[in-house]
Amino acid sequence: QNGEEKSKQLPSFWIPSLTPEAKSTLVKKPDKTVYCPMSGRSLKMKDLFSVKFTAVDDNVDRVGLINRQDRYVCAVTRDMLGNSVPCAVLRPS
């Protein structure tokens, strides 16, 4: 066998599912339901509510606020909120 025939047998050898040792499996369709990360129950539109975030500081002008990476703070602890900070919202009863 030459190199061209081998390349047809191994279309993508670097992908684990396409190696010769990998068994072919049927992939299931993903679930279309969105689940709550805390309870695991499915979320519905009627369960959602609006959230009002606290801005960093009123003294910073609009241009400075756009350039800043930290734009919002926690209303209780005044910690900066960002993409790497886990957040939770308490719903008023």
PDB file with one MODEL, atoms N, CA, C and O in Angstrom:
MODEL        1
ATOM      1  N   GLN A   1       0.841  -1.191   0.000  1.00  0.00           N
ATOM      2  CA  GLN A   1       0.000   0.000   0.000  1.00  0.00           C
ATOM      3  C   GLN A   1       0.878   1.243   0.000  1.00  0.00           C
ATOM      4  O   GLN A   1       1.895   1.310   0.691  1.00  0.00           O
ATOM      5  N   ASN A   2       0.474   2.192  -0.767  1.00  0.00           N
ATOM      6  CA  ASN A   2       1.231   3.436  -0.764  1.00  0.00           C
ATOM      7  C   ASN A   2       0.613   4.419   0.234  1.00  0.00           C
ATOM      8  O   ASN A   2      -0.404   4.120   0.859  1.00  0.00           O
ATOM      9  N   GLY A   3       1.226   5.571   0.376  1.00  0.00           N
ATOM     10  CA  GLY A   3       0.779   6.552   1.359  1.00  0.00           C
ATOM     11  C   GLY A   3      -0.595   7.114   1.080  1.00  0.00           C
ATOM     12  O   GLY A   3      -1.318   7.482   2.007  1.00  0.00           O
ATOM     13  N   GLU A   4      -0.969   7.186  -0.198  1.00  0.00           N
ATOM     14  CA  GLU A   4      -2.279   7.739  -0.550  1.00  0.00           C
ATOM     15  C   GLU A   4      -3.412   6.820  -0.105  1.00  0.00           C
ATOM     16  O   GLU A   4      -4.449   7.294   0.359  1.00  0.00           O
ATOM     17  N   GLU A   5      -3.223   5.520  -0.241  1.00  0.00           N
ATOM     18  CA  GLU A   5      -4.249   4.566   0.189  1.00  0.00           C
ATOM     19  C   GLU A   5      -4.395   4.564   1.705  1.00  0.00           C
ATOM     20  O   GLU A   5      -5.500   4.432   2.230  1.00  0.00           O
ATOM     21  N   LYS A   6      -3.274   4.711   2.406  1.00  0.00           N
ATOM     22  CA  LYS A   6      -3.342   4.750   3.870  1.00  0.00           C
ATOM     23  C   LYS A   6      -4.072   6.002   4.350  1.00  0.00           C
ATOM     24  O   LYS A   6      -4.804   5.962   5.339  1.00  0.00           O
ATOM     25  N   SER A   7      -3.868   7.118   3.641  1.00  0.00           N
ATOM     26  CA  SER A   7      -4.536   8.353   4.065  1.00  0.00           C
ATOM     27  C   SER A   7      -6.043   8.255   3.883  1.00  0.00           C
ATOM     28  O   SER A   7      -6.794   8.908   4.607  1.00  0.00           O
ATOM     29  N   LYS A   8      -6.500   7.444   2.921  1.00  0.00           N
ATOM     30  CA  LYS A   8      -7.934   7.243   2.751  1.00  0.00           C
ATOM     31  C   LYS A   8      -8.500   6.377   3.865  1.00  0.00           C
ATOM     32  O   LYS A   8      -9.656   6.547   4.255  1.00  0.00           O
ATOM     33  N   GLN A   9      -7.703   5.455   4.380  1.00  0.00           N
ATOM     34  CA  GLN A   9      -8.157   4.590   5.464  1.00  0.00           C
ATOM     35  C   GLN A   9      -8.208   5.343   6.787  1.00  0.00           C
ATOM     36  O   GLN A   9      -9.095   5.092   7.602  1.00  0.00           O
ATOM     37  N   LEU A  10      -7.280   6.254   7.012  1.00  0.00           N
ATOM     38  CA  LEU A  10      -7.233   7.045   8.242  1.00  0.00           C
ATOM     39  C   LEU A  10      -7.496   8.512   7.898  1.00  0.00           C
ATOM     40  O   LEU A  10      -6.550   9.268   7.678  1.00  0.00           O
ATOM     41  N   PRO A  11      -8.759   8.925   7.849  1.00  0.00           N
ATOM     42  CA  PRO A  11      -9.055  10.298   7.441  1.00  0.00           C
ATOM     43  C   PRO A  11      -8.537  11.344   8.424  1.00  0.00           C
ATOM     44  O   PRO A  11      -8.043  12.389   7.999  1.00  0.00           O
ATOM     45  N   SER A  12      -8.639  11.090   9.710  1.00  0.00           N
ATOM     46  CA  SER A  12      -8.175  12.039  10.730  1.00  0.00           C
ATOM     47  C   SER A  12      -7.631  11.232  11.901  1.00  0.00           C
ATOM     48  O   SER A  12      -8.336  10.995  12.882  1.00  0.00           O
ATOM     49  N   PHE A  13      -6.386  10.816  11.794  1.00  0.00           N
ATOM     50  CA  PHE A  13      -5.822   9.946  12.821  1.00  0.00           C
ATOM     51  C   PHE A  13      -5.625  10.651  14.154  1.00  0.00           C
ATOM     52  O   PHE A  13      -5.478   9.977  15.173  1.00  0.00           O
ATOM     53  N   TRP A  14      -5.616  11.978  14.189  1.00  0.00           N
ATOM     54  CA  TRP A  14      -5.401  12.710  15.431  1.00  0.00           C
ATOM     55  C   TRP A  14      -6.684  12.859  16.248  1.00  0.00           C
ATOM     56  O   TRP A  14      -6.625  13.276  17.405  1.00  0.00           O
ATOM     57  N   ILE A  15      -7.825  12.534  15.680  1.00  0.00           N
ATOM     58  CA  ILE A  15      -9.092  12.587  16.407  1.00  0.00           C
ATOM     59  C   ILE A  15      -9.334  11.219  17.029  1.00  0.00           C
ATOM     60  O   ILE A  15      -9.400  10.226  16.304  1.00  0.00           O
ATOM     61  N   PRO A  16      -9.470  11.137  18.362  1.00  0.00           N
ATOM     62  CA  PRO A  16      -9.597   9.834  19.028  1.00  0.00           C
ATOM     63  C   PRO A  16     -10.729   8.969  18.498  1.00  0.00           C
ATOM     64  O   PRO A  16     -10.601   7.745  18.477  1.00  0.00           O
ATOM     65  N   SER A  17     -11.829   9.568  18.073  1.00  0.00           N
ATOM     66  CA  SER A  17     -12.957   8.762  17.606  1.00  0.00           C
ATOM     67  C   SER A  17     -12.725   8.179  16.214  1.00  0.00           C
ATOM     68  O   SER A  17     -13.471   7.296  15.790  1.00  0.00           O
ATOM     69  N   LEU A  18     -11.704   8.654  15.492  1.00  0.00           N
ATOM     70  CA  LEU A  18     -11.433   8.160  14.143  1.00  0.00           C
ATOM     71  C   LEU A  18     -10.185   7.288  14.057  1.00  0.00           C
ATOM     72  O   LEU A  18      -9.765   6.934  12.954  1.00  0.00           O
ATOM     73  N   THR A  19      -9.585   6.934  15.181  1.00  0.00           N
ATOM     74  CA  THR A  19      -8.432   6.038  15.151  1.00  0.00           C
ATOM     75  C   THR A  19      -8.896   4.633  14.809  1.00  0.00           C
ATOM     76  O   THR A  19     -10.067   4.311  15.013  1.00  0.00           O
ATOM     77  N   PRO A  20      -8.009   3.789  14.294  1.00  0.00           N
ATOM     78  CA  PRO A  20      -8.426   2.431  13.922  1.00  0.00           C
ATOM     79  C   PRO A  20      -8.948   1.611  15.101  1.00  0.00           C
ATOM     80  O   PRO A  20      -9.779   0.724  14.911  1.00  0.00           O
ATOM     81  N   GLU A  21      -8.475   1.891  16.310  1.00  0.00           N
ATOM     82  CA  GLU A  21      -8.902   1.126  17.477  1.00  0.00           C
ATOM     83  C   GLU A  21     -10.259   1.570  18.009  1.00  0.00           C
ATOM     84  O   GLU A  21     -10.890   0.838  18.772  1.00  0.00           O
ATOM     85  N   ALA A  22     -10.718   2.752  17.621  1.00  0.00           N
ATOM     86  CA  ALA A  22     -11.982   3.280  18.145  1.00  0.00           C
ATOM     87  C   ALA A  22     -13.163   2.551  17.516  1.00  0.00           C
ATOM     88  O   ALA A  22     -13.190   2.294  16.313  1.00  0.00           O
ATOM     89  N   LYS A  23     -14.128   2.229  18.356  1.00  0.00           N
ATOM     90  CA  LYS A  23     -15.348   1.589  17.866  1.00  0.00           C
ATOM     91  C   LYS A  23     -16.342   2.673  17.465  1.00  0.00           C
ATOM     92  O   LYS A  23     -16.451   3.703  18.131  1.00  0.00           O
ATOM     93  N   SER A  24     -17.054   2.440  16.394  1.00  0.00           N
ATOM     94  CA  SER A  24     -18.035   3.436  15.961  1.00  0.00           C
ATOM     95  C   SER A  24     -19.264   3.365  16.866  1.00  0.00           C
ATOM     96  O   SER A  24     -19.798   2.287  17.125  1.00  0.00           O
ATOM     97  N   THR A  25     -19.697   4.519  17.337  1.00  0.00           N
ATOM     98  CA  THR A  25     -20.866   4.601  18.209  1.00  0.00           C
ATOM     99  C   THR A  25     -21.829   5.635  17.643  1.00  0.00           C
ATOM    100  O   THR A  25     -21.426   6.564  16.942  1.00  0.00           O
ATOM    101  N   LEU A  26     -23.070   5.462  17.950  1.00  0.00           N
ATOM    102  CA  LEU A  26     -24.095   6.399  17.512  1.00  0.00           C
ATOM    103  C   LEU A  26     -24.196   7.526  18.536  1.00  0.00           C
ATOM    104  O   LEU A  26     -24.380   7.269  19.725  1.00  0.00           O
ATOM    105  N   VAL A  27     -24.078   8.755  18.084  1.00  0.00           N
ATOM    106  CA  VAL A  27     -24.132   9.912  18.972  1.00  0.00           C
ATOM    107  C   VAL A  27     -25.588  10.308  19.154  1.00  0.00           C
ATOM    108  O   VAL A  27     -26.333  10.442  18.183  1.00  0.00           O
ATOM    109  N   LYS A  28     -25.992  10.497  20.429  1.00  0.00           N
ATOM    110  CA  LYS A  28     -27.365  10.889  20.730  1.00  0.00           C
ATOM    111  C   LYS A  28     -27.552  12.385  20.490  1.00  0.00           C
ATOM    112  O   LYS A  28     -26.608  13.165  20.609  1.00  0.00           O
ATOM    113  N   LYS A  29     -28.773  12.772  20.154  1.00  0.00           N
ATOM    114  CA  LYS A  29     -29.094  14.184  19.996  1.00  0.00           C
ATOM    115  C   LYS A  29     -29.057  14.855  21.368  1.00  0.00           C
ATOM    116  O   LYS A  29     -29.501  14.263  22.351  1.00  0.00           O
ATOM    117  N   PRO A  30     -28.535  16.084  21.451  1.00  0.00           N
ATOM    118  CA  PRO A  30     -28.537  16.777  22.736  1.00  0.00           C
ATOM    119  C   PRO A  30     -29.944  17.193  23.134  1.00  0.00           C
ATOM    120  O   PRO A  30     -30.811  17.409  22.287  1.00  0.00           O
ATOM    121  N   ASP A  31     -30.150  17.300  24.433  1.00  0.00           N
ATOM    122  CA  ASP A  31     -31.444  17.704  24.967  1.00  0.00           C
ATOM    123  C   ASP A  31     -31.645  19.196  24.721  1.00  0.00           C
ATOM    124  O   ASP A  31     -30.718  19.980  24.929  1.00  0.00           O
ATOM    125  N   LYS A  32     -32.824  19.602  24.286  1.00  0.00           N
ATOM    126  CA  LYS A  32     -33.113  21.007  23.992  1.00  0.00           C
ATOM    127  C   LYS A  32     -33.584  21.774  25.220  1.00  0.00           C
ATOM    128  O   LYS A  32     -33.800  22.984  25.141  1.00  0.00           O
ATOM    129  N   THR A  33     -33.747  21.106  26.339  1.00  0.00           N
ATOM    130  CA  THR A  33     -34.232  21.744  27.553  1.00  0.00           C
ATOM    131  C   THR A  33     -33.081  22.408  28.295  1.00  0.00           C
ATOM    132  O   THR A  33     -31.992  21.842  28.389  1.00  0.00           O
ATOM    133  N   VAL A  34     -33.317  23.607  28.823  1.00  0.00           N
ATOM    134  CA  VAL A  34     -32.338  24.313  29.638  1.00  0.00           C
ATOM    135  C   VAL A  34     -32.650  24.002  31.095  1.00  0.00           C
ATOM    136  O   VAL A  34     -33.789  24.142  31.539  1.00  0.00           O
ATOM    137  N   TYR A  35     -31.624  23.576  31.841  1.00  0.00           N
ATOM    138  CA  TYR A  35     -31.815  23.170  33.229  1.00  0.00           C
ATOM    139  C   TYR A  35     -31.186  24.168  34.191  1.00  0.00           C
ATOM    140  O   TYR A  35     -30.205  24.834  33.860  1.00  0.00           O
ATOM    141  N   CYS A  36     -31.761  24.262  35.382  1.00  0.00           N
ATOM    142  CA  CYS A  36     -31.225  25.097  36.451  1.00  0.00           C
ATOM    143  C   CYS A  36     -29.925  24.460  36.936  1.00  0.00           C
ATOM    144  O   CYS A  36     -29.901  23.260  37.208  1.00  0.00           O
ATOM    145  N   PRO A  37     -28.837  25.241  37.052  1.00  0.00           N
ATOM    146  CA  PRO A  37     -27.577  24.651  37.501  1.00  0.00           C
ATOM    147  C   PRO A  37     -27.593  24.237  38.971  1.00  0.00           C
ATOM    148  O   PRO A  37     -26.789  23.397  39.377  1.00  0.00           O
ATOM    149  N   MET A  38     -28.485  24.804  39.772  1.00  0.00           N
ATOM    150  CA  MET A  38     -28.524  24.476  41.198  1.00  0.00           C
ATOM    151  C   MET A  38     -29.439  23.293  41.490  1.00  0.00           C
ATOM    152  O   MET A  38     -29.041  22.360  42.188  1.00  0.00           O
ATOM    153  N   SER A  39     -30.660  23.323  40.964  1.00  0.00           N
ATOM    154  CA  SER A  39     -31.631  22.280  41.303  1.00  0.00           C
ATOM    155  C   SER A  39     -31.701  21.171  40.264  1.00  0.00           C
ATOM    156  O   SER A  39     -32.119  20.057  40.579  1.00  0.00           O
ATOM    157  N   GLY A  40     -31.299  21.458  39.027  1.00  0.00           N
ATOM    158  CA  GLY A  40     -31.380  20.461  37.970  1.00  0.00           C
ATOM    159  C   GLY A  40     -32.749  20.386  37.312  1.00  0.00           C
ATOM    160  O   GLY A  40     -32.951  19.576  36.407  1.00  0.00           O
ATOM    161  N   ARG A  41     -33.697  21.214  37.750  1.00  0.00           N
ATOM    162  CA  ARG A  41     -35.032  21.222  37.141  1.00  0.00           C
ATOM    163  C   ARG A  41     -34.995  22.024  35.847  1.00  0.00           C
ATOM    164  O   ARG A  41     -34.123  22.871  35.654  1.00  0.00           O
ATOM    165  N   SER A  42     -35.950  21.747  34.965  1.00  0.00           N
ATOM    166  CA  SER A  42     -35.995  22.484  33.701  1.00  0.00           C
ATOM    167  C   SER A  42     -36.488  23.909  33.950  1.00  0.00           C
ATOM    168  O   SER A  42     -37.357  24.138  34.791  1.00  0.00           O
ATOM    169  N   LEU A  43     -35.921  24.865  33.204  1.00  0.00           N
ATOM    170  CA  LEU A  43     -36.301  26.268  33.339  1.00  0.00           C
ATOM    171  C   LEU A  43     -37.334  26.624  32.285  1.00  0.00           C
ATOM    172  O   LEU A  43     -37.265  26.171  31.143  1.00  0.00           O
ATOM    173  N   LYS A  44     -38.287  27.440  32.691  1.00  0.00           N
ATOM    174  CA  LYS A  44     -39.316  27.925  31.780  1.00  0.00           C
ATOM    175  C   LYS A  44     -39.259  29.452  31.772  1.00  0.00           C
ATOM    176  O   LYS A  44     -38.750  30.060  32.714  1.00  0.00           O
ATOM    177  N   MET A  45     -39.777  30.067  30.720  1.00  0.00           N
ATOM    178  CA  MET A  45     -39.747  31.523  30.602  1.00  0.00           C
ATOM    179  C   MET A  45     -40.476  32.204  31.756  1.00  0.00           C
ATOM    180  O   MET A  45     -40.057  33.276  32.193  1.00  0.00           O
ATOM    181  N   LYS A  46     -41.549  31.611  32.255  1.00  0.00           N
ATOM    182  CA  LYS A  46     -42.301  32.246  33.338  1.00  0.00           C
ATOM    183  C   LYS A  46     -41.519  32.236  34.652  1.00  0.00           C
ATOM    184  O   LYS A  46     -41.841  33.003  35.559  1.00  0.00           O
ATOM    185  N   ASP A  47     -40.491  31.377  34.772  1.00  0.00           N
ATOM    186  CA  ASP A  47     -39.676  31.319  35.985  1.00  0.00           C
ATOM    187  C   ASP A  47     -38.587  32.388  36.002  1.00  0.00           C
ATOM    188  O   ASP A  47     -38.011  32.654  37.057  1.00  0.00           O
ATOM    189  N   LEU A  48     -38.293  33.004  34.863  1.00  0.00           N
ATOM    190  CA  LEU A  48     -37.222  33.992  34.776  1.00  0.00           C
ATOM    191  C   LEU A  48     -37.714  35.361  35.225  1.00  0.00           C
ATOM    192  O   LEU A  48     -38.903  35.666  35.127  1.00  0.00           O
ATOM    193  N   PHE A  49     -36.791  36.183  35.717  1.00  0.00           N
ATOM    194  CA  PHE A  49     -37.129  37.540  36.139  1.00  0.00           C
ATOM    195  C   PHE A  49     -35.953  38.450  35.833  1.00  0.00           C
ATOM    196  O   PHE A  49     -34.829  37.983  35.652  1.00  0.00           O
ATOM    197  N   SER A  50     -36.212  39.745  35.775  1.00  0.00           N
ATOM    198  CA  SER A  50     -35.159  40.699  35.430  1.00  0.00           C
ATOM    199  C   SER A  50     -34.246  40.946  36.629  1.00  0.00           C
ATOM    200  O   SER A  50     -34.670  40.853  37.782  1.00  0.00           O
ATOM    201  N   VAL A  51     -32.988  41.261  36.334  1.00  0.00           N
ATOM    202  CA  VAL A  51     -31.977  41.496  37.366  1.00  0.00           C
ATOM    203  C   VAL A  51     -31.422  42.896  37.165  1.00  0.00           C
ATOM    204  O   VAL A  51     -31.117  43.293  36.040  1.00  0.00           O
ATOM    205  N   LYS A  52     -31.289  43.650  38.262  1.00  0.00           N
ATOM    206  CA  LYS A  52     -30.711  44.988  38.209  1.00  0.00           C
ATOM    207  C   LYS A  52     -29.327  44.924  38.843  1.00  0.00           C
ATOM    208  O   LYS A  52     -29.199  44.630  40.031  1.00  0.00           O
ATOM    209  N   PHE A  53     -28.279  45.203  38.042  1.00  0.00           N
ATOM    210  CA  PHE A  53     -26.906  45.169  38.530  1.00  0.00           C
ATOM    211  C   PHE A  53     -26.508  46.530  39.076  1.00  0.00           C
ATOM    212  O   PHE A  53     -27.024  47.556  38.634  1.00  0.00           O
ATOM    213  N   THR A  54     -25.585  46.540  40.040  1.00  0.00           N
ATOM    214  CA  THR A  54     -25.068  47.766  40.626  1.00  0.00           C
ATOM    215  C   THR A  54     -23.806  48.168  39.876  1.00  0.00           C
ATOM    216  O   THR A  54     -22.865  47.381  39.773  1.00  0.00           O
ATOM    217  N   ALA A  55     -23.783  49.394  39.351  1.00  0.00           N
ATOM    218  CA  ALA A  55     -22.617  49.873  38.605  1.00  0.00           C
ATOM    219  C   ALA A  55     -21.453  50.125  39.552  1.00  0.00           C
ATOM    220  O   ALA A  55     -21.648  50.251  40.761  1.00  0.00           O
ATOM    221  N   VAL A  56     -20.237  50.198  39.005  1.00  0.00           N
ATOM    222  CA  VAL A  56     -19.032  50.348  39.813  1.00  0.00           C
ATOM    223  C   VAL A  56     -19.033  51.655  40.586  1.00  0.00           C
ATOM    224  O   VAL A  56     -19.005  51.641  41.816  1.00  0.00           O
ATOM    225  N   ASP A  57     -19.066  52.788  39.886  1.00  0.00           N
ATOM    226  CA  ASP A  57     -18.972  54.077  40.564  1.00  0.00           C
ATOM    227  C   ASP A  57     -19.574  55.139  39.656  1.00  0.00           C
ATOM    228  O   ASP A  57     -19.356  55.124  38.444  1.00  0.00           O
ATOM    229  N   ASP A  58     -20.323  56.048  40.235  1.00  0.00           N
ATOM    230  CA  ASP A  58     -20.941  57.115  39.450  1.00  0.00           C
ATOM    231  C   ASP A  58     -19.932  58.194  39.065  1.00  0.00           C
ATOM    232  O   ASP A  58     -20.181  58.960  38.134  1.00  0.00           O
ATOM    233  N   ASN A  59     -18.795  58.270  39.764  1.00  0.00           N
ATOM    234  CA  ASN A  59     -17.797  59.307  39.483  1.00  0.00           C
ATOM    235  C   ASN A  59     -17.040  59.049  38.180  1.00  0.00           C
ATOM    236  O   ASN A  59     -16.482  59.982  37.604  1.00  0.00           O
ATOM    237  N   VAL A  60     -17.012  57.818  37.713  1.00  0.00           N
ATOM    238  CA  VAL A  60     -16.301  57.494  36.476  1.00  0.00           C
ATOM    239  C   VAL A  60     -17.155  57.944  35.294  1.00  0.00           C
ATOM    240  O   VAL A  60     -18.344  57.632  35.226  1.00  0.00           O
ATOM    241  N   ASP A  61     -16.544  58.678  34.363  1.00  0.00           N
ATOM    242  CA  ASP A  61     -17.306  59.140  33.201  1.00  0.00           C
ATOM    243  C   ASP A  61     -17.641  57.962  32.281  1.00  0.00           C
ATOM    244  O   ASP A  61     -17.099  56.868  32.434  1.00  0.00           O
ATOM    245  N   ARG A  62     -18.524  58.201  31.343  1.00  0.00           N
ATOM    246  CA  ARG A  62     -19.030  57.129  30.472  1.00  0.00           C
ATOM    247  C   ARG A  62     -17.913  56.479  29.653  1.00  0.00           C
ATOM    248  O   ARG A  62     -17.898  55.258  29.501  1.00  0.00           O
ATOM    249  N   VAL A  63     -16.988  57.266  29.128  1.00  0.00           N
ATOM    250  CA  VAL A  63     -15.892  56.715  28.329  1.00  0.00           C
ATOM    251  C   VAL A  63     -14.993  55.855  29.212  1.00  0.00           C
ATOM    252  O   VAL A  63     -14.550  54.786  28.791  1.00  0.00           O
ATOM    253  N   GLY A  64     -14.724  56.309  30.421  1.00  0.00           N
ATOM    254  CA  GLY A  64     -13.891  55.526  31.338  1.00  0.00           C
ATOM    255  C   GLY A  64     -14.558  54.228  31.739  1.00  0.00           C
ATOM    256  O   GLY A  64     -13.880  53.220  31.940  1.00  0.00           O
ATOM    257  N   LEU A  65     -15.874  54.236  31.859  1.00  0.00           N
ATOM    258  CA  LEU A  65     -16.603  53.027  32.239  1.00  0.00           C
ATOM    259  C   LEU A  65     -16.575  51.998  31.116  1.00  0.00           C
ATOM    260  O   LEU A  65     -16.499  50.797  31.376  1.00  0.00           O
ATOM    261  N   ILE A  66     -16.636  52.460  29.867  1.00  0.00           N
ATOM    262  CA  ILE A  66     -16.585  51.532  28.734  1.00  0.00           C
ATOM    263  C   ILE A  66     -15.212  50.878  28.646  1.00  0.00           C
ATOM    264  O   ILE A  66     -15.111  49.692  28.332  1.00  0.00           O
ATOM    265  N   ASN A  67     -14.161  51.634  28.918  1.00  0.00           N
ATOM    266  CA  ASN A  67     -12.804  51.098  28.835  1.00  0.00           C
ATOM    267  C   ASN A  67     -12.462  50.191  30.007  1.00  0.00           C
ATOM    268  O   ASN A  67     -11.559  49.361  29.901  1.00  0.00           O
ATOM    269  N   ARG A  68     -13.161  50.336  31.111  1.00  0.00           N
ATOM    270  CA  ARG A  68     -12.864  49.510  32.285  1.00  0.00           C
ATOM    271  C   ARG A  68     -13.394  48.107  32.090  1.00  0.00           C
ATOM    272  O   ARG A  68     -14.427  47.897  31.455  1.00  0.00           O
ATOM    273  N   GLN A  69     -12.672  47.150  32.646  1.00  0.00           N
ATOM    274  CA  GLN A  69     -13.112  45.765  32.545  1.00  0.00           C
ATOM    275  C   GLN A  69     -14.117  45.450  33.656  1.00  0.00           C
ATOM    276  O   GLN A  69     -15.029  44.648  33.453  1.00  0.00           O
ATOM    277  N   ASP A  70     -13.959  46.071  34.823  1.00  0.00           N
ATOM    278  CA  ASP A  70     -14.859  45.836  35.952  1.00  0.00           C
ATOM    279  C   ASP A  70     -15.943  46.900  35.925  1.00  0.00           C
ATOM    280  O   ASP A  70     -15.688  48.058  36.254  1.00  0.00           O
ATOM    281  N   ARG A  71     -17.163  46.512  35.531  1.00  0.00           N
ATOM    282  CA  ARG A  71     -18.238  47.488  35.387  1.00  0.00           C
ATOM    283  C   ARG A  71     -19.304  47.361  36.460  1.00  0.00           C
ATOM    284  O   ARG A  71     -20.003  48.333  36.746  1.00  0.00           O
ATOM    285  N   TYR A  72     -19.447  46.189  37.060  1.00  0.00           N
ATOM    286  CA  TYR A  72     -20.506  45.969  38.042  1.00  0.00           C
ATOM    287  C   TYR A  72     -19.929  45.367  39.315  1.00  0.00           C
ATOM    288  O   TYR A  72     -18.904  44.686  39.295  1.00  0.00           O
ATOM    289  N   VAL A  73     -20.625  45.642  40.441  1.00  0.00           N
ATOM    290  CA  VAL A  73     -20.199  45.115  41.732  1.00  0.00           C
ATOM    291  C   VAL A  73     -21.362  44.374  42.375  1.00  0.00           C
ATOM    292  O   VAL A  73     -22.522  44.577  42.018  1.00  0.00           O
ATOM    293  N   CYS A  74     -21.033  43.518  43.319  1.00  0.00           N
ATOM    294  CA  CYS A  74     -22.047  42.826  44.106  1.00  0.00           C
ATOM    295  C   CYS A  74     -22.722  43.853  45.009  1.00  0.00           C
ATOM    296  O   CYS A  74     -22.042  44.670  45.630  1.00  0.00           O
ATOM    297  N   ALA A  75     -24.033  43.822  45.088  1.00  0.00           N
ATOM    298  CA  ALA A  75     -24.769  44.802  45.888  1.00  0.00           C
ATOM    299  C   ALA A  75     -24.534  44.606  47.381  1.00  0.00           C
ATOM    300  O   ALA A  75     -24.676  45.559  48.148  1.00  0.00           O
ATOM    301  N   VAL A  76     -24.182  43.406  47.813  1.00  0.00           N
ATOM    302  CA  VAL A  76     -23.997  43.125  49.234  1.00  0.00           C
ATOM    303  C   VAL A  76     -22.548  43.335  49.659  1.00  0.00           C
ATOM    304  O   VAL A  76     -22.288  44.062  50.618  1.00  0.00           O
ATOM    305  N   THR A  77     -21.597  42.709  48.961  1.00  0.00           N
ATOM    306  CA  THR A  77     -20.196  42.736  49.381  1.00  0.00           C
ATOM    307  C   THR A  77     -19.359  43.780  48.657  1.00  0.00           C
ATOM    308  O   THR A  77     -18.225  44.037  49.060  1.00  0.00           O
ATOM    309  N   ARG A  78     -19.885  44.386  47.602  1.00  0.00           N
ATOM    310  CA  ARG A  78     -19.178  45.359  46.760  1.00  0.00           C
ATOM    311  C   ARG A  78     -17.950  44.752  46.076  1.00  0.00           C
ATOM    312  O   ARG A  78     -17.021  45.483  45.732  1.00  0.00           O
ATOM    313  N   ASP A  79     -17.926  43.439  45.874  1.00  0.00           N
ATOM    314  CA  ASP A  79     -16.865  42.788  45.116  1.00  0.00           C
ATOM    315  C   ASP A  79     -17.134  42.984  43.629  1.00  0.00           C
ATOM    316  O   ASP A  79     -18.287  43.051  43.203  1.00  0.00           O
ATOM    317  N   MET A  80     -16.062  43.075  42.841  1.00  0.00           N
ATOM    318  CA  MET A  80     -16.198  43.245  41.399  1.00  0.00           C
ATOM    319  C   MET A  80     -16.745  41.964  40.775  1.00  0.00           C
ATOM    320  O   MET A  80     -16.330  40.863  41.136  1.00  0.00           O
ATOM    321  N   LEU A  81     -17.677  42.116  39.839  1.00  0.00           N
ATOM    322  CA  LEU A  81     -18.224  40.973  39.117  1.00  0.00           C
ATOM    323  C   LEU A  81     -17.532  40.861  37.769  1.00  0.00           C
ATOM    324  O   LEU A  81     -17.233  41.866  37.123  1.00  0.00           O
ATOM    325  N   GLY A  82     -17.284  39.641  37.361  1.00  0.00           N
ATOM    326  CA  GLY A  82     -16.645  39.398  36.070  1.00  0.00           C
ATOM    327  C   GLY A  82     -17.012  38.026  35.557  1.00  0.00           C
ATOM    328  O   GLY A  82     -17.833  37.330  36.155  1.00  0.00           O
ATOM    329  N   ASN A  83     -16.405  37.633  34.450  1.00  0.00           N
ATOM    330  CA  ASN A  83     -16.706  36.345  33.845  1.00  0.00           C
ATOM    331  C   ASN A  83     -16.215  35.171  34.682  1.00  0.00           C
ATOM    332  O   ASN A  83     -16.766  34.075  34.580  1.00  0.00           O
ATOM    333  N   SER A  84     -15.194  35.376  35.505  1.00  0.00           N
ATOM    334  CA  SER A  84     -14.637  34.276  36.287  1.00  0.00           C
ATOM    335  C   SER A  84     -15.219  34.197  37.694  1.00  0.00           C
ATOM    336  O   SER A  84     -14.818  33.337  38.478  1.00  0.00           O
ATOM    337  N   VAL A  85     -16.155  35.077  38.024  1.00  0.00           N
ATOM    338  CA  VAL A  85     -16.757  35.092  39.362  1.00  0.00           C
ATOM    339  C   VAL A  85     -18.109  34.389  39.301  1.00  0.00           C
ATOM    340  O   VAL A  85     -18.992  34.818  38.558  1.00  0.00           O
ATOM    341  N   PRO A  86     -18.284  33.310  40.076  1.00  0.00           N
ATOM    342  CA  PRO A  86     -19.604  32.669  40.088  1.00  0.00           C
ATOM    343  C   PRO A  86     -20.622  33.583  40.770  1.00  0.00           C
ATOM    344  O   PRO A  86     -20.356  34.117  41.847  1.00  0.00           O
ATOM    345  N   CYS A  87     -21.769  33.761  40.154  1.00  0.00           N
ATOM    346  CA  CYS A  87     -22.793  34.662  40.673  1.00  0.00           C
ATOM    347  C   CYS A  87     -24.087  33.907  40.921  1.00  0.00           C
ATOM    348  O   CYS A  87     -24.395  32.930  40.238  1.00  0.00           O
ATOM    349  N   ALA A  88     -24.834  34.370  41.900  1.00  0.00           N
ATOM    350  CA  ALA A  88     -26.166  33.839  42.178  1.00  0.00           C
ATOM    351  C   ALA A  88     -27.073  35.021  42.468  1.00  0.00           C
ATOM    352  O   ALA A  88     -26.631  36.036  43.005  1.00  0.00           O
ATOM    353  N   VAL A  89     -28.328  34.887  42.114  1.00  0.00           N
ATOM    354  CA  VAL A  89     -29.307  35.950  42.318  1.00  0.00           C
ATOM    355  C   VAL A  89     -30.383  35.426  43.250  1.00  0.00           C
ATOM    356  O   VAL A  89     -30.895  34.322  43.066  1.00  0.00           O
ATOM    357  N   LEU A  90     -30.725  36.227  44.255  1.00  0.00           N
ATOM    358  CA  LEU A  90     -31.796  35.865  45.177  1.00  0.00           C
ATOM    359  C   LEU A  90     -33.081  36.523  44.707  1.00  0.00           C
ATOM    360  O   LEU A  90     -33.136  37.739  44.525  1.00  0.00           O
ATOM    361  N   ARG A  91     -34.097  35.726  44.513  1.00  0.00           N
ATOM    362  CA  ARG A  91     -35.378  36.252  44.045  1.00  0.00           C
ATOM    363  C   ARG A  91     -36.179  36.755  45.237  1.00  0.00           C
ATOM    364  O   ARG A  91     -36.335  36.033  46.222  1.00  0.00           O
ATOM    365  N   PRO A  92     -36.692  37.984  45.166  1.00  0.00           N
ATOM    366  CA  PRO A  92     -37.517  38.472  46.272  1.00  0.00           C
ATOM    367  C   PRO A  92     -38.824  37.696  46.341  1.00  0.00           C
ATOM    368  O   PRO A  92     -39.412  37.340  45.319  1.00  0.00           O
ATOM    369  N   SER A  93     -39.263  37.443  47.565  1.00  0.00           N
ATOM    370  CA  SER A  93     -40.511  36.674  47.721  1.00  0.00           C
ATOM    371  C   SER A  93     -41.658  37.572  48.115  1.00  0.00           C
ATOM    372  O   SER A  93     -42.781  37.098  48.290  1.00  0.00           O
TER     373      SER A  93
ENDMDL
END
